[in-house]
Structure formats: structure tokens, C-alpha cells
């Protein structure tokens, strides 16, 4: 599952809908505390990728990442930072703490953002489902 964490509910829902439309299992929450609860309750045997907004009112993304890294149950949870802000120090800190990438919001290329998230999800063991409207492309 891909978990989108963003205090802007419309943005989180839209991104999740687009990821679902191209075949990925996606959920979204609107805050850092909700993200921590969702991540901690996620079955360990299932692939999970967290796409984490940096600027949120309850707990910022770097703080959420710090919480994840300090908990033995979530220390290895793969996280991509996704933010409209550009703070080099926070980006560097997130990468030192093990964030896979820092994707800028509103970069103008939604397709590239979706592709990047999908590729990272597949790298951590996630699988893209074939859409119902897609022809079966498996080679037999």
C-alpha cells in the first residue's frame, strides 16, 4: 500500500485517486499523528511506501520521519518526502534519516510524480495491479 500523508485533503485524495487509477493500492490521511497510527497498524508482511508532506500543522514530515526511525517496528519503513516548500536543511536531514527521495509538489509534471512514486513502491516490493480497462499483456 502507498500511504499519502498531507494536511491538504483534496491534494492527498487526488494523488491517491490517480495512483489507484493506474493500478496501485493507495490510502491517504491528513496529518502526522494519523500517519503514525496508520503506519504502526499496517501489517509488517505487506509492502508499504509512505509519501509524506513536510509542512503539516500537527507534526511536520521530518518529525514524523524521526518518530518512525526511533521505533523498532517502523525503523525501516520506506518514506518519500513530498513538499511544496523547499528547505535544503530539512531535505538533507530527511535524506540522512533515510528518506528515499524528496519530490517537490506542484512540479508541473503529474505523470512524472506518479511514475516516481510507483517506481519506488515497486522497489520496496509493492505490485502494480493491471487495470480492468488494460489488455492482458502477460506473455504466455
N, C-alpha and C positions, 0 to 999 in steps of 0.2 A: 504494500500500500504506500502511496505517496501522501504525506500529510502536509497540507498547505497551512501555514500559520501566518495570519495577517489580521491586524485590527480593522482593516478596511474590508468589511464583509463582502461587498459587491465584487471587489477585486479578487478576493480569495475564492469566492464561489465561481466567478467567471473562469479563472485559471483552472480550477478543478473540473469544471464542465468541459473545457477544451481538452484537458488531459484524458478525461473519461471518454470523450468522443473519439479520440484516436487510439483508445484501447487500454488505458491504464486505470487501475483501481486507485481511486483518489478520495480523500476526505479533507475537510477543512475545519479549522477552529479560528476564533477571533482574538486570542490572547495568549500570552506566555504561560499563565497558570493552567489554562485549559490544555495547552500543548503538552506541558509536563505530565498532566493527568493522562492524556491520550497515549503518550509515548510509553509511560510506565505501565499502562494496562495492555499494551499491544503484545500479542504472543511472540515470544522470543524466536520461535522457529519460522516465523513469517518475515519475508523481506520488508523493510521499512526504509523510506527515504523522507527526511524532514526538509521542507523548503521553508525557511524561517526568515520572516521580516525582521529587520534590525530595530526599526522605530515603532514601538508599541507602548501604550500608556501604562499598562500594568507592570510588565517586566520586559526590558529590551531583549532583542535577539541574542546579543553577546552574553547577557546574563543567563538566559535560558540555556545557551550552549555550555556555559560554565557549570550550571546545575547538572546538566546531562553528563559532563565529563567527571564530575565529582561523585557520581552514583555508580557503583559497580554494575548495576543492572543495565545502565544506559551509556556506559563509558565509550562503547564502540558504535553507537547509533550514528549512521551517516547523515550529515547535515549540509545543506547548501544554504548560504545566506542569500537573501533576496530583498533588496532595499532600494528605495528611491533616493536615499541620502548617500553621499559619498564622503566617507570618513576614513582616510588612509590608515590611521592608527587602529580604528576598530576592525577594518578589513584585515590588517596584518595580525591583530590579536586573534581574530576568528580563525585565520589560517594556522596560526601557531597552536591553537586549541583543537585543530583537526578538522575544521570546515573544509569540505571538498572543493568548494568554489564560492565566489561572490558574484551573483548575477544582478546587474542593475535593472530595476523596474523601469518600465517605460522606455526601454532601449530602442523602441520603434520597430523591432522585428519579433513579433509574437511567435512566428514559426520557429525562429532560431532558439528562443527561450524554451518553447515546448520541446523541441528536439534535444536541447541540452539537458533538461530535466529528465526526459525519457531515457537518454543515454546513460546518465548517472544512475537512474533507477535500475536499469538492466545490468550495469556493472556491479551493483550490490546484490544481485540475484533476483530482481523483480522480472516479471514476464509481461510482455505486451500481448493482450488478447486480440484475436482477429475480430474486427468489426463485422457486424451482421451484413452490412452492405458491401463488404470487401470480398472479392472472389477468393476461393481457396487457392493459395499459392504454394502449398506444400508440394515438393517434388516427390513422386512415388516411384 
